[in-house]
């Protein structure tokens, strides 16, 4: 049996679900048991952030590779079709 997380029985989960779910929401993880056997885990979901501050972005960018803009543009020019057809041009059938 795993000793890393508190164990709760299926009955405890049913009887104390609000208390246990509140703990999970706060970051706690539980191992659920039935008849003494581990049957699952309750783990908090990671929340996704939508915003990264300028300072945090700058700190994360310290180890980013340097991008040569001329090489980057040349790579784009090679991979993109530079001769787009006019979508309104009529073509013979």
PDB file of N, CA, C and O in Angstrom:
ATOM      1  N   UNK A   1       0.826  -1.193   0.000  1.00  0.00           N
ATOM      2  CA  UNK A   1       0.000   0.000   0.000  1.00  0.00           C
ATOM      3  C   UNK A   1       0.868   1.253   0.000  1.00  0.00           C
ATOM      4  O   UNK A   1       1.929   1.294   0.622  1.00  0.00           O
ATOM      5  N   UNK A   2       0.391   2.279  -0.715  1.00  0.00           N
ATOM      6  CA  UNK A   2       1.125   3.538  -0.789  1.00  0.00           C
ATOM      7  C   UNK A   2       0.932   4.333   0.493  1.00  0.00           C
ATOM      8  O   UNK A   2      -0.196   4.489   0.961  1.00  0.00           O
ATOM      9  N   UNK A   3       2.019   4.837   1.063  1.00  0.00           N
ATOM     10  CA  UNK A   3       1.929   5.622   2.288  1.00  0.00           C
ATOM     11  C   UNK A   3       2.105   7.112   1.999  1.00  0.00           C
ATOM     12  O   UNK A   3       2.157   7.914   2.931  1.00  0.00           O
ATOM     13  N   UNK A   4       2.197   7.490   0.746  1.00  0.00           N
ATOM     14  CA  UNK A   4       2.456   8.875   0.393  1.00  0.00           C
ATOM     15  C   UNK A   4       1.257   9.775   0.655  1.00  0.00           C
ATOM     16  O   UNK A   4       1.434  10.952   0.968  1.00  0.00           O
ATOM     17  N   UNK A   5       0.047   9.252   0.534  1.00  0.00           N
ATOM     18  CA  UNK A   5      -1.156  10.058   0.681  1.00  0.00           C
ATOM     19  C   UNK A   5      -2.067   9.430   1.719  1.00  0.00           C
ATOM     20  O   UNK A   5      -2.066   8.213   1.901  1.00  0.00           O
ATOM     21  N   UNK A   6      -2.852  10.270   2.404  1.00  0.00           N
ATOM     22  CA  UNK A   6      -3.810   9.704   3.368  1.00  0.00           C
ATOM     23  C   UNK A   6      -4.793   8.770   2.674  1.00  0.00           C
ATOM     24  O   UNK A   6      -5.237   9.030   1.556  1.00  0.00           O
ATOM     25  N   UNK A   7      -5.124   7.686   3.354  1.00  0.00           N
ATOM     26  CA  UNK A   7      -6.094   6.734   2.830  1.00  0.00           C
ATOM     27  C   UNK A   7      -7.468   7.066   3.384  1.00  0.00           C
ATOM     28  O   UNK A   7      -7.609   7.381   4.566  1.00  0.00           O
ATOM     29  N   UNK A   8      -8.478   6.996   2.532  1.00  0.00           N
ATOM     30  CA  UNK A   8      -9.860   7.155   2.976  1.00  0.00           C
ATOM     31  C   UNK A   8     -10.663   6.006   2.394  1.00  0.00           C
ATOM     32  O   UNK A   8     -10.451   5.587   1.256  1.00  0.00           O
ATOM     33  N   UNK A   9     -11.579   5.512   3.191  1.00  0.00           N
ATOM     34  CA  UNK A   9     -12.407   4.407   2.709  1.00  0.00           C
ATOM     35  C   UNK A   9     -13.527   4.954   1.831  1.00  0.00           C
ATOM     36  O   UNK A   9     -13.863   6.137   1.874  1.00  0.00           O
ATOM     37  N   UNK A  10     -14.080   4.067   1.048  1.00  0.00           N
ATOM     38  CA  UNK A  10     -15.204   4.435   0.201  1.00  0.00           C
ATOM     39  C   UNK A  10     -16.336   4.995   1.078  1.00  0.00           C
ATOM     40  O   UNK A  10     -17.005   5.955   0.698  1.00  0.00           O
ATOM     41  N   UNK A  11     -16.539   4.395   2.236  1.00  0.00           N
ATOM     42  CA  UNK A  11     -17.587   4.858   3.155  1.00  0.00           C
ATOM     43  C   UNK A  11     -17.279   6.265   3.655  1.00  0.00           C
ATOM     44  O   UNK A  11     -18.164   7.120   3.684  1.00  0.00           O
ATOM     45  N   UNK A  12     -16.012   6.515   4.054  1.00  0.00           N
ATOM     46  CA  UNK A  12     -15.625   7.863   4.484  1.00  0.00           C
ATOM     47  C   UNK A  12     -15.853   8.879   3.369  1.00  0.00           C
ATOM     48  O   UNK A  12     -16.321   9.990   3.618  1.00  0.00           O
ATOM     49  N   UNK A  13     -15.528   8.501   2.167  1.00  0.00           N
ATOM     50  CA  UNK A  13     -15.722   9.400   1.031  1.00  0.00           C
ATOM     51  C   UNK A  13     -17.199   9.746   0.883  1.00  0.00           C
ATOM     52  O   UNK A  13     -17.551  10.901   0.646  1.00  0.00           O
ATOM     53  N   UNK A  14     -18.048   8.754   1.020  1.00  0.00           N
ATOM     54  CA  UNK A  14     -19.485   8.975   0.892  1.00  0.00           C
ATOM     55  C   UNK A  14     -19.997   9.849   2.041  1.00  0.00           C
ATOM     56  O   UNK A  14     -20.795  10.759   1.814  1.00  0.00           O
ATOM     57  N   UNK A  15     -19.549   9.582   3.263  1.00  0.00           N
ATOM     58  CA  UNK A  15     -20.066  10.287   4.436  1.00  0.00           C
ATOM     59  C   UNK A  15     -19.456  11.684   4.605  1.00  0.00           C
ATOM     60  O   UNK A  15     -20.113  12.586   5.125  1.00  0.00           O
ATOM     61  N   UNK A  16     -18.218  11.862   4.173  1.00  0.00           N
ATOM     62  CA  UNK A  16     -17.518  13.140   4.376  1.00  0.00           C
ATOM     63  C   UNK A  16     -17.114  13.784   3.052  1.00  0.00           C
ATOM     64  O   UNK A  16     -16.083  14.451   2.966  1.00  0.00           O
ATOM     65  N   UNK A  17     -17.930  13.579   2.030  1.00  0.00           N
ATOM     66  CA  UNK A  17     -17.533  14.021   0.691  1.00  0.00           C
ATOM     67  C   UNK A  17     -17.242  15.517   0.608  1.00  0.00           C
ATOM     68  O   UNK A  17     -16.277  15.917  -0.043  1.00  0.00           O
ATOM     69  N   UNK A  18     -18.055  16.347   1.252  1.00  0.00           N
ATOM     70  CA  UNK A  18     -17.817  17.785   1.170  1.00  0.00           C
ATOM     71  C   UNK A  18     -16.464  18.158   1.788  1.00  0.00           C
ATOM     72  O   UNK A  18     -15.692  18.912   1.197  1.00  0.00           O
ATOM     73  N   UNK A  19     -16.192  17.632   2.962  1.00  0.00           N
ATOM     74  CA  UNK A  19     -14.922  17.907   3.653  1.00  0.00           C
ATOM     75  C   UNK A  19     -13.731  17.427   2.812  1.00  0.00           C
ATOM     76  O   UNK A  19     -12.728  18.130   2.682  1.00  0.00           O
ATOM     77  N   UNK A  20     -13.855  16.236   2.252  1.00  0.00           N
ATOM     78  CA  UNK A  20     -12.766  15.663   1.457  1.00  0.00           C
ATOM     79  C   UNK A  20     -12.577  16.438   0.160  1.00  0.00           C
ATOM     80  O   UNK A  20     -11.443  16.711  -0.234  1.00  0.00           O
ATOM     81  N   UNK A  21     -13.669  16.796  -0.511  1.00  0.00           N
ATOM     82  CA  UNK A  21     -13.561  17.567  -1.756  1.00  0.00           C
ATOM     83  C   UNK A  21     -12.978  18.953  -1.497  1.00  0.00           C
ATOM     84  O   UNK A  21     -12.230  19.472  -2.325  1.00  0.00           O
ATOM     85  N   UNK A  22     -13.313  19.557  -0.356  1.00  0.00           N
ATOM     86  CA  UNK A  22     -12.715  20.845   0.007  1.00  0.00           C
ATOM     87  C   UNK A  22     -11.202  20.704   0.165  1.00  0.00           C
ATOM     88  O   UNK A  22     -10.443  21.575  -0.258  1.00  0.00           O
ATOM     89  N   UNK A  23     -10.770  19.596   0.780  1.00  0.00           N
ATOM     90  CA  UNK A  23      -9.331  19.352   0.953  1.00  0.00           C
ATOM     91  C   UNK A  23      -8.655  19.138  -0.398  1.00  0.00           C
ATOM     92  O   UNK A  23      -7.551  19.633  -0.624  1.00  0.00           O
ATOM     93  N   UNK A  24      -9.310  18.402  -1.298  1.00  0.00           N
ATOM     94  CA  UNK A  24      -8.748  18.184  -2.638  1.00  0.00           C
ATOM     95  C   UNK A  24      -8.629  19.515  -3.366  1.00  0.00           C
ATOM     96  O   UNK A  24      -7.630  19.782  -4.034  1.00  0.00           O
ATOM     97  N   UNK A  25      -9.654  20.345  -3.231  1.00  0.00           N
ATOM     98  CA  UNK A  25      -9.629  21.660  -3.878  1.00  0.00           C
ATOM     99  C   UNK A  25      -8.466  22.508  -3.373  1.00  0.00           C
ATOM    100  O   UNK A  25      -7.937  23.343  -4.108  1.00  0.00           O
ATOM    101  N   UNK A  26      -8.073  22.298  -2.136  1.00  0.00           N
ATOM    102  CA  UNK A  26      -6.948  23.043  -1.547  1.00  0.00           C
ATOM    103  C   UNK A  26      -5.598  22.404  -1.857  1.00  0.00           C
ATOM    104  O   UNK A  26      -4.560  22.904  -1.425  1.00  0.00           O
ATOM    105  N   UNK A  27      -5.609  21.291  -2.610  1.00  0.00           N
ATOM    106  CA  UNK A  27      -4.350  20.702  -3.044  1.00  0.00           C
ATOM    107  C   UNK A  27      -3.998  19.358  -2.440  1.00  0.00           C
ATOM    108  O   UNK A  27      -2.965  18.787  -2.788  1.00  0.00           O
ATOM    109  N   UNK A  28      -4.818  18.838  -1.553  1.00  0.00           N
ATOM    110  CA  UNK A  28      -4.511  17.555  -0.913  1.00  0.00           C
ATOM    111  C   UNK A  28      -4.915  16.390  -1.820  1.00  0.00           C
ATOM    112  O   UNK A  28      -5.895  16.479  -2.559  1.00  0.00           O
ATOM    113  N   UNK A  29      -4.157  15.307  -1.756  1.00  0.00           N
ATOM    114  CA  UNK A  29      -4.425  14.094  -2.528  1.00  0.00           C
ATOM    115  C   UNK A  29      -4.761  12.958  -1.568  1.00  0.00           C
ATOM    116  O   UNK A  29      -4.167  12.839  -0.497  1.00  0.00           O
ATOM    117  N   UNK A  30      -5.718  12.130  -1.964  1.00  0.00           N
ATOM    118  CA  UNK A  30      -6.140  10.991  -1.139  1.00  0.00           C
ATOM    119  C   UNK A  30      -6.099   9.711  -1.962  1.00  0.00           C
ATOM    120  O   UNK A  30      -6.306   9.727  -3.175  1.00  0.00           O
ATOM    121  N   UNK A  31      -5.826   8.594  -1.273  1.00  0.00           N
ATOM    122  CA  UNK A  31      -5.968   7.273  -1.866  1.00  0.00           C
ATOM    123  C   UNK A  31      -7.251   6.674  -1.315  1.00  0.00           C
ATOM    124  O   UNK A  31      -7.430   6.593  -0.099  1.00  0.00           O
ATOM    125  N   UNK A  32      -8.143   6.254  -2.200  1.00  0.00           N
ATOM    126  CA  UNK A  32      -9.438   5.699  -1.806  1.00  0.00           C
ATOM    127  C   UNK A  32      -9.306   4.179  -1.720  1.00  0.00           C
ATOM    128  O   UNK A  32      -8.704   3.539  -2.581  1.00  0.00           O
ATOM    129  N   UNK A  33      -9.887   3.621  -0.654  1.00  0.00           N
ATOM    130  CA  UNK A  33      -9.837   2.171  -0.464  1.00  0.00           C
ATOM    131  C   UNK A  33     -11.249   1.601  -0.355  1.00  0.00           C
ATOM    132  O   UNK A  33     -12.193   2.284   0.043  1.00  0.00           O
ATOM    133  N   UNK A  34     -11.359   0.317  -0.726  1.00  0.00           N
ATOM    134  CA  UNK A  34     -12.602  -0.441  -0.531  1.00  0.00           C
ATOM    135  C   UNK A  34     -12.179  -1.794   0.033  1.00  0.00           C
ATOM    136  O   UNK A  34     -11.362  -2.502  -0.556  1.00  0.00           O
ATOM    137  N   UNK A  35     -12.737  -2.128   1.155  1.00  0.00           N
ATOM    138  CA  UNK A  35     -12.380  -3.383   1.840  1.00  0.00           C
ATOM    139  C   UNK A  35     -10.875  -3.497   2.043  1.00  0.00           C
ATOM    140  O   UNK A  35     -10.303  -4.581   1.935  1.00  0.00           O
ATOM    141  N   UNK A  36     -10.235  -2.351   2.343  1.00  0.00           N
ATOM    142  CA  UNK A  36      -8.805  -2.329   2.620  1.00  0.00           C
ATOM    143  C   UNK A  36      -7.908  -2.331   1.394  1.00  0.00           C
ATOM    144  O   UNK A  36      -6.688  -2.248   1.528  1.00  0.00           O
ATOM    145  N   UNK A  37      -8.480  -2.422   0.209  1.00  0.00           N
ATOM    146  CA  UNK A  37      -7.700  -2.443  -1.037  1.00  0.00           C
ATOM    147  C   UNK A  37      -7.746  -1.066  -1.698  1.00  0.00           C
ATOM    148  O   UNK A  37      -8.808  -0.451  -1.793  1.00  0.00           O
ATOM    149  N   UNK A  38      -6.601  -0.591  -2.149  1.00  0.00           N
ATOM    150  CA  UNK A  38      -6.559   0.686  -2.864  1.00  0.00           C
ATOM    151  C   UNK A  38      -7.290   0.549  -4.194  1.00  0.00           C
ATOM    152  O   UNK A  38      -7.028  -0.372  -4.967  1.00  0.00           O
ATOM    153  N   UNK A  39      -8.214   1.482  -4.451  1.00  0.00           N
ATOM    154  CA  UNK A  39      -8.969   1.409  -5.705  1.00  0.00           C
ATOM    155  C   UNK A  39      -8.840   2.677  -6.556  1.00  0.00           C
ATOM    156  O   UNK A  39      -9.229   2.674  -7.724  1.00  0.00           O
ATOM    157  N   UNK A  40      -8.308   3.738  -5.998  1.00  0.00           N
ATOM    158  CA  UNK A  40      -8.177   4.957  -6.796  1.00  0.00           C
ATOM    159  C   UNK A  40      -7.583   6.091  -5.999  1.00  0.00           C
ATOM    160  O   UNK A  40      -7.283   5.966  -4.812  1.00  0.00           O
ATOM    161  N   UNK A  41      -7.424   7.207  -6.696  1.00  0.00           N
ATOM    162  CA  UNK A  41      -6.865   8.404  -6.070  1.00  0.00           C
ATOM    163  C   UNK A  41      -7.741   9.607  -6.374  1.00  0.00           C
ATOM    164  O   UNK A  41      -8.329   9.714  -7.450  1.00  0.00           O
ATOM    165  N   UNK A  42      -7.814  10.496  -5.418  1.00  0.00           N
ATOM    166  CA  UNK A  42      -8.430  11.804  -5.630  1.00  0.00           C
ATOM    167  C   UNK A  42      -7.298  12.809  -5.653  1.00  0.00           C
ATOM    168  O   UNK A  42      -6.598  12.997  -4.658  1.00  0.00           O
ATOM    169  N   UNK A  43      -7.123  13.451  -6.794  1.00  0.00           N
ATOM    170  CA  UNK A  43      -6.034  14.416  -6.948  1.00  0.00           C
ATOM    171  C   UNK A  43      -6.592  15.730  -7.467  1.00  0.00           C
ATOM    172  O   UNK A  43      -7.523  15.737  -8.273  1.00  0.00           O
ATOM    173  N   UNK A  44      -6.026  16.847  -7.008  1.00  0.00           N
ATOM    174  CA  UNK A  44      -6.506  18.139  -7.502  1.00  0.00           C
ATOM    175  C   UNK A  44      -6.087  18.337  -8.960  1.00  0.00           C
ATOM    176  O   UNK A  44      -5.019  17.890  -9.377  1.00  0.00           O
ATOM    177  N   UNK A  45      -6.928  18.999  -9.707  1.00  0.00           N
ATOM    178  CA  UNK A  45      -6.588  19.339 -11.083  1.00  0.00           C
ATOM    179  C   UNK A  45      -5.680  20.555 -11.069  1.00  0.00           C
ATOM    180  O   UNK A  45      -5.834  21.459 -10.247  1.00  0.00           O
ATOM    181  N   UNK A  46      -4.736  20.558 -11.989  1.00  0.00           N
ATOM    182  CA  UNK A  46      -3.883  21.737 -12.112  1.00  0.00           C
ATOM    183  C   UNK A  46      -4.666  22.812 -12.855  1.00  0.00           C
ATOM    184  O   UNK A  46      -5.292  22.547 -13.881  1.00  0.00           O
ATOM    185  N   UNK A  47      -4.621  23.993 -12.336  1.00  0.00           N
ATOM    186  CA  UNK A  47      -5.309  25.081 -13.029  1.00  0.00           C
ATOM    187  C   UNK A  47      -4.359  25.701 -14.050  1.00  0.00           C
ATOM    188  O   UNK A  47      -3.158  25.832 -13.815  1.00  0.00           O
ATOM    189  N   UNK A  48      -4.927  26.069 -15.169  1.00  0.00           N
ATOM    190  CA  UNK A  48      -4.125  26.700 -16.214  1.00  0.00           C
ATOM    191  C   UNK A  48      -4.197  28.204 -16.068  1.00  0.00           C
ATOM    192  O   UNK A  48      -5.268  28.793 -15.922  1.00  0.00           O
ATOM    193  N   UNK A  49      -3.033  28.800 -16.110  1.00  0.00           N
ATOM    194  CA  UNK A  49      -2.998  30.256 -16.067  1.00  0.00           C
ATOM    195  C   UNK A  49      -3.125  30.788 -17.482  1.00  0.00           C
ATOM    196  O   UNK A  49      -2.642  30.173 -18.433  1.00  0.00           O
ATOM    197  N   UNK A  50      -3.765  31.911 -17.613  1.00  0.00           N
ATOM    198  CA  UNK A  50      -3.936  32.522 -18.924  1.00  0.00           C
ATOM    199  C   UNK A  50      -3.004  33.709 -19.116  1.00  0.00           C
ATOM    200  O   UNK A  50      -2.853  34.191 -20.239  1.00  0.00           O
ATOM    201  N   UNK A  51      -2.381  34.186 -18.059  1.00  0.00           N
ATOM    202  CA  UNK A  51      -1.560  35.381 -18.151  1.00  0.00           C
ATOM    203  C   UNK A  51      -0.205  35.121 -17.527  1.00  0.00           C
ATOM    204  O   UNK A  51      -0.101  34.503 -16.467  1.00  0.00           O
ATOM    205  N   UNK A  52       0.823  35.596 -18.188  1.00  0.00           N
ATOM    206  CA  UNK A  52       2.173  35.526 -17.647  1.00  0.00           C
ATOM    207  C   UNK A  52       2.686  36.964 -17.600  1.00  0.00           C
ATOM    208  O   UNK A  52       2.648  37.678 -18.602  1.00  0.00           O
ATOM    209  N   UNK A  53       3.158  37.373 -16.449  1.00  0.00           N
ATOM    210  CA  UNK A  53       3.633  38.747 -16.304  1.00  0.00           C
ATOM    211  C   UNK A  53       4.892  38.957 -17.148  1.00  0.00           C
ATOM    212  O   UNK A  53       5.585  38.003 -17.501  1.00  0.00           O
ATOM    213  N   UNK A  54       5.168  40.200 -17.458  1.00  0.00           N
ATOM    214  CA  UNK A  54       6.364  40.556 -18.235  1.00  0.00           C
ATOM    215  C   UNK A  54       7.624  40.064 -17.540  1.00  0.00           C
ATOM    216  O   UNK A  54       8.535  39.547 -18.186  1.00  0.00           O
ATOM    217  N   UNK A  55       7.676  40.226 -16.214  1.00  0.00           N
ATOM    218  CA  UNK A  55       8.854  39.803 -15.452  1.00  0.00           C
ATOM    219  C   UNK A  55       9.047  38.291 -15.519  1.00  0.00           C
ATOM    220  O   UNK A  55      10.167  37.804 -15.676  1.00  0.00           O
ATOM    221  N   UNK A  56       7.945  37.557 -15.398  1.00  0.00           N
ATOM    222  CA  UNK A  56       8.026  36.097 -15.458  1.00  0.00           C
ATOM    223  C   UNK A  56       8.439  35.627 -16.851  1.00  0.00           C
ATOM    224  O   UNK A  56       9.241  34.701 -16.982  1.00  0.00           O
ATOM    225  N   UNK A  57       7.893  36.263 -17.891  1.00  0.00           N
ATOM    226  CA  UNK A  57       8.274  35.918 -19.259  1.00  0.00           C
ATOM    227  C   UNK A  57       9.758  36.186 -19.483  1.00  0.00           C
ATOM    228  O   UNK A  57      10.455  35.375 -20.092  1.00  0.00           O
ATOM    229  N   UNK A  58      10.238  37.322 -18.992  1.00  0.00           N
ATOM    230  CA  UNK A  58      11.664  37.656 -19.138  1.00  0.00           C
ATOM    231  C   UNK A  58      12.535  36.629 -18.416  1.00  0.00           C
ATOM    232  O   UNK A  58      13.574  36.222 -18.936  1.00  0.00           O
ATOM    233  N   UNK A  59      12.121  36.213 -17.232  1.00  0.00           N
ATOM    234  CA  UNK A  59      12.896  35.224 -16.475  1.00  0.00           C
ATOM    235  C   UNK A  59      12.921  33.881 -17.186  1.00  0.00           C
ATOM    236  O   UNK A  59      13.952  33.208 -17.196  1.00  0.00           O
ATOM    237  N   UNK A  60      11.784  33.471 -17.792  1.00  0.00           N
ATOM    238  CA  UNK A  60      11.730  32.192 -18.506  1.00  0.00           C
ATOM    239  C   UNK A  60      12.519  32.252 -19.811  1.00  0.00           C
ATOM    240  O   UNK A  60      12.971  31.223 -20.314  1.00  0.00           O
ATOM    241  N   UNK A  61      12.684  33.446 -20.356  1.00  0.00           N
ATOM    242  CA  UNK A  61      13.339  33.603 -21.651  1.00  0.00           C
ATOM    243  C   UNK A  61      14.857  33.658 -21.564  1.00  0.00           C
ATOM    244  O   UNK A  61      15.536  33.654 -22.590  1.00  0.00           O
ATOM    245  N   UNK A  62      15.387  33.709 -20.368  1.00  0.00           N
ATOM    246  CA  UNK A  62      16.837  33.834 -20.193  1.00  0.00           C
ATOM    247  C   UNK A  62      17.588  32.711 -20.903  1.00  0.00           C
ATOM    248  O   UNK A  62      18.635  32.957 -21.502  1.00  0.00           O
ATOM    249  N   UNK A  63      17.076  31.491 -20.846  1.00  0.00           N
ATOM    250  CA  UNK A  63      17.759  30.343 -21.438  1.00  0.00           C
ATOM    251  C   UNK A  63      17.277  30.007 -22.843  1.00  0.00           C
ATOM    252  O   UNK A  63      17.678  28.992 -23.414  1.00  0.00           O
ATOM    253  N   UNK A  64      16.415  30.860 -23.404  1.00  0.00           N
ATOM    254  CA  UNK A  64      15.906  30.613 -24.752  1.00  0.00           C
ATOM    255  C   UNK A  64      17.017  30.844 -25.777  1.00  0.00           C
ATOM    256  O   UNK A  64      17.868  31.711 -25.579  1.00  0.00           O
ATOM    257  N   UNK A  65      17.017  30.081 -26.864  1.00  0.00           N
ATOM    258  CA  UNK A  65      18.047  30.276 -27.884  1.00  0.00           C
ATOM    259  C   UNK A  65      17.865  31.619 -28.600  1.00  0.00           C
ATOM    260  O   UNK A  65      16.752  32.131 -28.721  1.00  0.00           O
ATOM    261  N   UNK A  66      18.964  32.162 -29.060  1.00  0.00           N
ATOM    262  CA  UNK A  66      18.929  33.409 -29.814  1.00  0.00           C
ATOM    263  C   UNK A  66      18.423  33.088 -31.222  1.00  0.00           C
ATOM    264  O   UNK A  66      18.867  32.123 -31.845  1.00  0.00           O
ATOM    265  N   UNK A  67      17.496  33.900 -31.712  1.00  0.00           N
ATOM    266  CA  UNK A  67      16.932  33.686 -33.042  1.00  0.00           C
ATOM    267  C   UNK A  67      17.498  34.745 -33.986  1.00  0.00           C
ATOM    268  O   UNK A  67      17.351  35.945 -33.752  1.00  0.00           O
ATOM    269  N   UNK A  68      18.141  34.288 -35.046  1.00  0.00           N
ATOM    270  CA  UNK A  68      18.632  35.197 -36.074  1.00  0.00           C
ATOM    271  C   UNK A  68      17.443  35.515 -36.989  1.00  0.00           C
ATOM    272  O   UNK A  68      16.928  34.629 -37.671  1.00  0.00           O
ATOM    273  N   UNK A  69      17.014  36.770 -37.002  1.00  0.00           N
ATOM    274  CA  UNK A  69      15.803  37.140 -37.724  1.00  0.00           C
ATOM    275  C   UNK A  69      15.927  36.941 -39.231  1.00  0.00           C
ATOM    276  O   UNK A  69      14.949  36.567 -39.878  1.00  0.00           O
ATOM    277  N   UNK A  70      17.100  37.182 -39.804  1.00  0.00           N
ATOM    278  CA  UNK A  70      17.271  36.986 -41.248  1.00  0.00           C
ATOM    279  C   UNK A  70      17.127  35.512 -41.621  1.00  0.00           C
ATOM    280  O   UNK A  70      16.496  35.184 -42.626  1.00  0.00           O
ATOM    281  N   UNK A  71      17.710  34.629 -40.818  1.00  0.00           N
ATOM    282  CA  UNK A  71      17.599  33.190 -41.063  1.00  0.00           C
ATOM    283  C   UNK A  71      16.153  32.735 -40.869  1.00  0.00           C
ATOM    284  O   UNK A  71      15.641  31.932 -41.650  1.00  0.00           O
ATOM    285  N   UNK A  72      15.511  33.239 -39.848  1.00  0.00           N
ATOM    286  CA  UNK A  72      14.117  32.900 -39.585  1.00  0.00           C
ATOM    287  C   UNK A  72      13.239  33.301 -40.769  1.00  0.00           C
ATOM    288  O   UNK A  72      12.402  32.515 -41.212  1.00  0.00           O
ATOM    289  N   UNK A  73      13.422  34.509 -41.281  1.00  0.00           N
ATOM    290  CA  UNK A  73      12.622  34.986 -42.423  1.00  0.00           C
ATOM    291  C   UNK A  73      12.912  34.152 -43.669  1.00  0.00           C
ATOM    292  O   UNK A  73      11.995  33.817 -44.418  1.00  0.00           O
ATOM    293  N   UNK A  74      14.171  33.820 -43.891  1.00  0.00           N
ATOM    294  CA  UNK A  74      14.535  33.000 -45.048  1.00  0.00           C
ATOM    295  C   UNK A  74      13.870  31.625 -44.957  1.00  0.00           C
ATOM    296  O   UNK A  74      13.389  31.106 -45.964  1.00  0.00           O
ATOM    297  N   UNK A  75      13.839  31.036 -43.770  1.00  0.00           N
ATOM    298  CA  UNK A  75      13.168  29.745 -43.576  1.00  0.00           C
ATOM    299  C   UNK A  75      11.679  29.852 -43.867  1.00  0.00           C
ATOM    300  O   UNK A  75      11.093  28.951 -44.467  1.00  0.00           O
ATOM    301  N   UNK A  76      11.071  30.943 -43.447  1.00  0.00           N
ATOM    302  CA  UNK A  76       9.653  31.144 -43.727  1.00  0.00           C
ATOM    303  C   UNK A  76       9.410  31.293 -45.228  1.00  0.00           C
ATOM    304  O   UNK A  76       8.462  30.722 -45.767  1.00  0.00           O
ATOM    305  N   UNK A  77      10.263  32.056 -45.895  1.00  0.00           N
ATOM    306  CA  UNK A  77      10.099  32.273 -47.329  1.00  0.00           C
ATOM    307  C   UNK A  77      10.188  30.968 -48.106  1.00  0.00           C
ATOM    308  O   UNK A  77       9.470  30.779 -49.087  1.00  0.00           O
ATOM    309  N   UNK A  78      11.062  30.071 -47.674  1.00  0.00           N
ATOM    310  CA  UNK A  78      11.222  28.787 -48.352  1.00  0.00           C
ATOM    311  C   UNK A  78       9.987  27.905 -48.142  1.00  0.00           C
ATOM    312  O   UNK A  78       9.553  27.208 -49.060  1.00  0.00           O
ATOM    313  N   UNK A  79       9.429  27.940 -46.938  1.00  0.00           N
ATOM    314  CA  UNK A  79       8.340  27.020 -46.627  1.00  0.00           C
ATOM    315  C   UNK A  79       6.957  27.546 -47.011  1.00  0.00           C
ATOM    316  O   UNK A  79       6.016  26.761 -47.126  1.00  0.00           O
ATOM    317  N   UNK A  80       6.818  28.832 -47.207  1.00  0.00           N
ATOM    318  CA  UNK A  80       5.516  29.399 -47.562  1.00  0.00           C
ATOM    319  C   UNK A  80       5.406  29.602 -49.062  1.00  0.00           C
ATOM    320  O   UNK A  80       6.386  29.922 -49.736  1.00  0.00           O
ATOM    321  N   UNK A  81       4.220  29.415 -49.563  1.00  0.00           N
ATOM    322  CA  UNK A  81       3.957  29.672 -50.979  1.00  0.00           C
ATOM    323  C   UNK A  81       3.844  31.183 -51.165  1.00  0.00           C
ATOM    324  O   UNK A  81       2.893  31.806 -50.694  1.00  0.00           O
ATOM    325  N   UNK A  82       4.807  31.753 -51.844  1.00  0.00           N
ATOM    326  CA  UNK A  82       4.837  33.201 -52.029  1.00  0.00           C
ATOM    327  C   UNK A  82       3.941  33.654 -53.176  1.00  0.00           C
ATOM    328  O   UNK A  82       3.713  34.853 -53.337  1.00  0.00           O
ATOM    329  N   UNK A  83       3.429  32.724 -53.972  1.00  0.00           N
ATOM    330  CA  UNK A  83       2.604  33.063 -55.127  1.00  0.00           C
ATOM    331  C   UNK A  83       1.187  32.562 -54.891  1.00  0.00           C
ATOM    332  O   UNK A  83       0.790  31.506 -55.384  1.00  0.00           O
ATOM    333  N   UNK A  84       0.448  33.335 -54.137  1.00  0.00           N
ATOM    334  CA  UNK A  84      -0.923  32.939 -53.839  1.00  0.00           C
ATOM    335  C   UNK A  84      -1.823  33.311 -55.014  1.00  0.00           C
ATOM    336  O   UNK A  84      -1.684  34.378 -55.613  1.00  0.00           O
ATOM    337  N   UNK A  85      -2.729  32.424 -55.323  1.00  0.00           N
ATOM    338  CA  UNK A  85      -3.688  32.687 -56.386  1.00  0.00           C
ATOM    339  C   UNK A  85      -4.737  33.674 -55.891  1.00  0.00           C
ATOM    340  O   UNK A  85      -5.074  33.727 -54.709  1.00  0.00           O
ATOM    341  N   UNK A  86      -5.240  34.455 -56.847  1.00  0.00           N
ATOM    342  CA  UNK A  86      -6.329  35.369 -56.536  1.00  0.00           C
ATOM    343  C   UNK A  86      -7.598  34.542 -56.352  1.00  0.00           C
ATOM    344  O   UNK A  86      -8.019  33.866 -57.291  1.00  0.00           O
ATOM    345  N   UNK A  87      -8.222  34.573 -55.172  1.00  0.00           N
ATOM    346  CA  UNK A  87      -9.407  33.738 -54.944  1.00  0.00           C
ATOM    347  C   UNK A  87     -10.599  34.159 -55.809  1.00  0.00           C
ATOM    348  O   UNK A  87     -11.559  33.401 -55.947  1.00  0.00           O
ATOM    349  N   UNK A  88     -10.545  35.360 -56.390  1.00  0.00           N
ATOM    350  CA  UNK A  88     -11.652  35.847 -57.200  1.00  0.00           C
ATOM    351  C   UNK A  88     -11.410  35.676 -58.693  1.00  0.00           C
ATOM    352  O   UNK A  88     -12.272  36.000 -59.509  1.00  0.00           O
ATOM    353  N   UNK A  89     -10.246  35.173 -59.041  1.00  0.00           N
ATOM    354  CA  UNK A  89      -9.932  34.950 -60.449  1.00  0.00           C
ATOM    355  C   UNK A  89     -10.749  33.785 -60.967  1.00  0.00           C
ATOM    356  O   UNK A  89     -10.789  32.716 -60.358  1.00  0.00           O
ATOM    357  N   UNK A  90     -11.410  34.006 -62.113  1.00  0.00           N
ATOM    358  CA  UNK A  90     -12.190  32.911 -62.726  1.00  0.00           C
ATOM    359  C   UNK A  90     -11.269  32.030 -63.547  1.00  0.00           C
ATOM    360  O   UNK A  90     -10.408  32.504 -64.288  1.00  0.00           O
ATOM    361  N   UNK A  91     -11.474  30.773 -63.396  1.00  0.00           N
ATOM    362  CA  UNK A  91     -10.645  29.813 -64.124  1.00  0.00           C
ATOM    363  C   UNK A  91     -11.516  29.120 -65.159  1.00  0.00           C
ATOM    364  O   UNK A  91     -12.695  28.860 -64.921  1.00  0.00           O
ATOM    365  N   UNK A  92     -10.924  28.823 -66.312  1.00  0.00           N
ATOM    366  CA  UNK A  92     -11.725  28.109 -67.328  1.00  0.00           C
ATOM    367  C   UNK A  92     -12.099  26.717 -66.837  1.00  0.00           C
ATOM    368  O   UNK A  92     -11.324  26.064 -66.138  1.00  0.00           O
ATOM    369  N   UNK A  93     -13.271  26.281 -67.204  1.00  0.00           N
ATOM    370  CA  UNK A  93     -13.750  24.949 -66.802  1.00  0.00           C
ATOM    371  C   UNK A  93     -13.190  23.882 -67.676  1.00  0.00           C
ATOM    372  O   UNK A  93     -13.488  22.704 -67.479  1.00  0.00           O
TER     373      UNK A  93
END
